[in-house]
């Protein structure tokens, strides 16, 4: 059984949770429900603990990509889906003899995109987990017409934010802090314009939030049953303006449905829980 994975050199899950929770606390403190700092930190720890297996699994996938394809190969990969499930004792999963460090990779090209499914078997705080991350990368040259026709995510209209939703502010400094805490420094999260080049709907002056940051916010507010698989589907990008931008607000506003944990931005759904 694989041992606990280090995140940013941390060998303690508690330390990793605290780093992730510190980012979440700042976001949750902006909520329209008016949480106290203490309650925001409690919820943040809950979200960080729930997302930790996915963060550690992503850390392993990132290492596989870089080892097999080079340092730059992580750039431009877009997160599409994450499934986490606790495995019963003795329920071994055959990942294959070619799966280093508990990582199994499947790849396919479709309609100008490379689709990657990474299955990771790992142990977190003594509990065996199976995490599946689905990633995508645009393979066609980024010509303007081709890019517009093959956007992986695009603006959607006509979606009404569920009543009772709680609203949060998310700044690019929050995204940068999550990149530091999680170890995922993909340029689409840090450099304005790189997400647009990767085929997302973000503008030239915007970055996109990590899918696992959105997942952690959702799980902080709406817990998953320990008996069910947690399924996070990133159906749109959460586009965050660059700080100091002269046009409009310098943060993104996210709405979280307190019943389902789904997240929307404006009239666009960006995360669905299944």
C-alpha positions as CSV (number, residue, x, y, z in Angstrom):
1,X,0.0,0.0,0.0
2,X,1.5,3.4,-1.0
3,X,2.5,5.6,1.9
4,X,1.1,9.1,2.6
5,X,2.2,11.4,-0.2
6,X,4.1,14.6,0.6
7,X,2.5,17.9,-0.4
8,X,5.0,20.7,-0.7
9,X,7.4,18.6,1.4
10,X,4.9,18.1,4.2
11,X,4.9,14.6,5.7
12,X,2.0,15.3,8.1
13,X,-1.6,15.3,6.8
14,X,-2.5,17.7,9.6
15,X,0.0,20.2,8.3
16,X,-1.3,19.8,4.8
17,X,-4.9,20.3,6.0
18,X,-3.9,23.4,7.9
19,X,-2.3,25.0,4.8
20,X,-5.3,24.2,2.6
21,X,-7.7,25.3,5.4
22,X,-5.9,28.6,5.7
23,X,-6.7,29.5,2.1
24,X,-10.3,28.3,2.5
25,X,-10.9,30.3,5.7
26,X,-10.1,33.5,3.8
27,X,-12.6,32.7,1.1
28,X,-15.4,31.5,3.5
29,X,-15.0,34.6,5.6
30,X,-16.3,36.6,2.7
31,X,-19.6,34.7,2.6
32,X,-22.9,36.4,2.5
33,X,-24.1,34.3,5.4
34,X,-21.9,36.2,7.8
35,X,-20.0,33.4,9.5
36,X,-17.8,34.1,12.4
37,X,-14.1,33.6,12.0
38,X,-14.3,30.5,14.2
39,X,-17.1,28.9,12.2
40,X,-15.4,29.8,8.9
41,X,-12.2,28.0,10.1
42,X,-14.2,25.0,11.2
43,X,-15.8,24.7,7.8
44,X,-12.5,25.3,6.1
45,X,-10.9,22.4,8.0
46,X,-13.8,20.2,7.0
47,X,-13.4,21.1,3.3
48,X,-9.6,20.8,3.4
49,X,-9.8,17.3,5.1
50,X,-12.4,16.2,2.6
51,X,-10.4,17.3,-0.5
52,X,-7.0,16.1,0.8
53,X,-7.1,12.7,-0.9
54,X,-7.7,14.4,-4.2
55,X,-5.0,16.9,-3.7
56,X,-2.4,14.2,-2.8
57,X,-3.5,12.1,-5.8
58,X,-3.2,15.1,-8.1
59,X,0.3,15.6,-6.7
60,X,1.2,12.1,-7.8
61,X,-0.3,12.6,-11.2
62,X,1.6,15.8,-11.6
63,X,4.8,13.9,-10.8
64,X,4.0,11.2,-13.4
65,X,3.3,13.8,-16.1
66,X,6.6,15.7,-15.4
67,X,8.7,12.5,-15.1
68,X,7.3,11.0,-18.3
69,X,6.9,14.1,-20.4
70,X,9.0,16.8,-18.9
71,X,8.5,19.8,-16.7
72,X,6.5,21.9,-19.1
73,X,4.0,19.1,-19.8
74,X,1.9,20.1,-16.8
75,X,1.2,23.5,-18.3
76,X,-2.2,23.9,-20.0
77,X,-3.8,20.7,-18.6
78,X,-7.4,21.4,-17.6
79,X,-9.2,19.6,-14.8
80,X,-12.5,18.1,-15.9
81,X,-13.6,15.7,-13.2
82,X,-12.6,14.2,-9.9
83,X,-14.0,11.1,-8.2
84,X,-13.0,10.0,-4.7
85,X,-14.1,6.9,-2.9
86,X,-13.0,5.1,0.2
87,X,-12.1,1.5,-0.5
88,X,-13.2,-1.2,2.0
89,X,-10.4,-3.2,3.6
90,X,-9.1,-6.0,1.4
91,X,-10.7,-4.5,-1.8
92,X,-7.6,-4.3,-3.9
93,X,-7.7,-2.5,-7.2
94,X,-5.6,-3.8,-10.0
95,X,-3.9,-0.8,-11.5
96,X,-1.5,-2.9,-13.6
97,X,2.2,-3.6,-13.4
98,X,3.0,-0.5,-15.5
99,X,1.4,1.8,-12.9
100,X,4.3,3.5,-10.9
101,X,3.6,4.7,-7.4
102,X,-0.1,3.6,-7.6
103,X,-0.9,5.7,-10.7
104,X,-2.6,4.3,-13.8
105,X,-3.0,6.5,-16.9
106,X,-5.3,6.1,-19.8
107,X,-5.1,8.6,-22.8
108,X,-7.2,9.2,-25.9
109,X,-7.4,12.0,-28.5
110,X,-10.8,13.3,-29.5
111,X,-11.9,16.4,-31.5
112,X,-8.7,18.3,-31.0
113,X,-8.2,17.4,-27.3
114,X,-6.0,14.9,-25.5
115,X,-8.1,13.4,-22.7
116,X,-6.2,11.8,-19.7
117,X,-7.8,9.7,-17.0
118,X,-5.5,9.1,-14.1
119,X,-6.5,6.5,-11.4
120,X,-4.6,6.8,-8.2
121,X,-4.5,4.4,-5.2
122,X,-3.2,5.9,-2.0
123,X,-3.6,5.9,1.8
124,X,-4.5,9.0,3.7
125,X,-4.4,8.9,7.5
126,X,-4.5,5.1,7.4
127,X,-7.6,5.0,5.1
128,X,-7.3,3.5,1.6
129,X,-8.6,5.7,-1.2
130,X,-9.2,5.5,-4.9
131,X,-9.1,8.8,-6.7
132,X,-9.8,9.3,-10.4
133,X,-8.8,12.6,-12.1
134,X,-9.9,13.4,-15.6
135,X,-7.7,16.0,-17.4
136,X,-7.7,17.5,-20.9
137,X,-5.3,19.4,-23.1
138,X,-5.9,21.1,-26.4
139,X,-3.8,19.5,-29.2
140,X,-4.7,21.8,-32.1
141,X,-2.7,25.0,-32.8
142,X,-4.4,27.9,-31.0
143,X,-5.7,29.7,-34.1
144,X,-8.5,32.1,-33.3
145,X,-11.3,30.4,-35.3
146,X,-10.2,26.9,-34.3
147,X,-10.0,27.9,-30.6
148,X,-13.4,29.4,-30.5
149,X,-15.0,26.3,-32.1
150,X,-13.2,24.0,-29.8
151,X,-13.5,25.7,-26.4
152,X,-13.5,23.1,-23.6
153,X,-15.8,25.4,-21.6
154,X,-17.8,28.3,-22.8
155,X,-20.1,31.0,-21.3
156,X,-23.6,29.8,-20.7
157,X,-26.7,31.9,-20.3
158,X,-30.2,31.3,-19.0
159,X,-29.2,29.5,-15.8
160,X,-30.8,30.9,-12.7
161,X,-28.8,30.8,-9.4
162,X,-30.7,28.6,-6.9
163,X,-32.6,30.5,-4.3
164,X,-30.9,30.5,-0.9
165,X,-27.4,30.3,-2.4
166,X,-24.5,31.7,-0.4
167,X,-22.2,34.1,-2.2
168,X,-18.4,34.2,-1.8
169,X,-15.6,36.4,-3.2
170,X,-12.6,34.7,-4.8
171,X,-9.5,36.8,-5.7
172,X,-6.4,35.8,-7.7
173,X,-4.5,36.0,-4.5
174,X,-6.6,33.2,-3.1
175,X,-5.9,31.1,-6.2
176,X,-2.2,31.8,-5.9
177,X,-2.3,30.8,-2.2
178,X,-4.0,27.5,-3.1
179,X,-1.4,26.9,-5.8
180,X,1.3,27.2,-3.1
181,X,-0.6,25.1,-0.6
182,X,-1.5,22.3,-3.0
183,X,1.7,22.3,-5.1
184,X,-0.3,22.8,-8.4
185,X,1.3,25.8,-10.0
186,X,-0.1,25.3,-13.5
187,X,0.2,28.7,-15.3
188,X,-3.6,28.7,-16.1
189,X,-4.1,29.5,-12.4
190,X,-1.3,32.1,-12.0
191,X,-0.7,33.9,-15.3
192,X,-3.5,35.9,-16.9
193,X,-4.3,34.8,-20.4
194,X,-2.9,31.3,-20.1
195,X,-6.3,29.8,-19.4
196,X,-7.7,31.4,-22.5
197,X,-4.8,29.8,-24.5
198,X,-5.6,26.5,-23.0
199,X,-9.2,26.6,-24.4
200,X,-11.1,27.9,-21.4
201,X,-13.6,30.8,-21.4
202,X,-11.5,33.1,-19.2
203,X,-10.5,36.4,-20.6
204,X,-6.9,37.7,-21.3
205,X,-6.8,39.4,-17.9
206,X,-8.1,36.5,-15.9
207,X,-6.8,33.3,-14.3
208,X,-9.0,30.3,-13.4
209,X,-9.5,28.8,-10.0
210,X,-8.3,25.2,-9.4
211,X,-11.0,22.7,-9.6
212,X,-10.0,21.2,-6.3
213,X,-10.3,24.7,-4.7
214,X,-13.9,24.8,-5.9
215,X,-14.4,21.3,-4.7
216,X,-13.0,22.2,-1.3
217,X,-15.3,25.2,-1.0
218,X,-18.3,23.0,-1.9
219,X,-17.3,20.2,0.5
220,X,-16.7,22.7,3.3
221,X,-20.4,23.7,3.1
222,X,-22.1,20.5,2.0
223,X,-20.5,17.3,3.3
224,X,-20.5,14.0,1.3
225,X,-21.8,10.9,2.9
226,X,-18.8,8.7,4.0
227,X,-20.6,5.7,2.3
228,X,-20.9,7.4,-1.1
229,X,-18.4,8.3,-3.8
230,X,-17.6,12.0,-4.0
231,X,-18.0,13.1,-7.7
232,X,-16.9,16.6,-8.7
233,X,-17.7,17.6,-12.3
234,X,-16.0,20.9,-13.5
235,X,-18.4,21.9,-16.2
236,X,-17.1,25.5,-16.5
237,X,-14.1,27.5,-15.4
238,X,-14.3,29.9,-12.4
239,X,-12.7,33.0,-14.1
240,X,-10.9,35.3,-11.6
241,X,-9.8,38.8,-12.7
242,X,-6.2,39.9,-12.2
243,X,-5.8,42.1,-9.1
244,X,-5.5,45.8,-9.8
245,X,-7.5,45.5,-13.0
246,X,-9.0,48.9,-13.9
247,X,-12.2,47.4,-15.2
248,X,-14.8,46.2,-12.7
249,X,-14.3,44.2,-9.5
250,X,-11.0,42.6,-8.7
251,X,-12.6,39.3,-7.6
252,X,-15.0,36.7,-8.8
253,X,-18.3,36.1,-7.1
254,X,-19.3,32.5,-6.6
255,X,-22.7,31.2,-5.6
256,X,-22.9,27.9,-3.7
257,X,-26.1,26.0,-3.4
258,X,-26.4,25.0,0.3
259,X,-28.5,21.9,-0.6
260,X,-26.4,20.4,-3.4
261,X,-23.0,22.0,-3.1
262,X,-23.1,23.1,-6.8
263,X,-21.3,26.3,-7.6
264,X,-22.2,28.9,-10.2
265,X,-20.5,32.1,-11.4
266,X,-22.9,34.7,-12.7
267,X,-25.4,32.6,-14.8
268,X,-22.8,29.9,-15.5
269,X,-22.6,26.6,-13.6
270,X,-18.9,25.8,-12.9
271,X,-19.1,22.8,-10.5
272,X,-21.7,20.1,-10.1
273,X,-21.8,17.4,-7.4
274,X,-23.0,14.0,-8.5
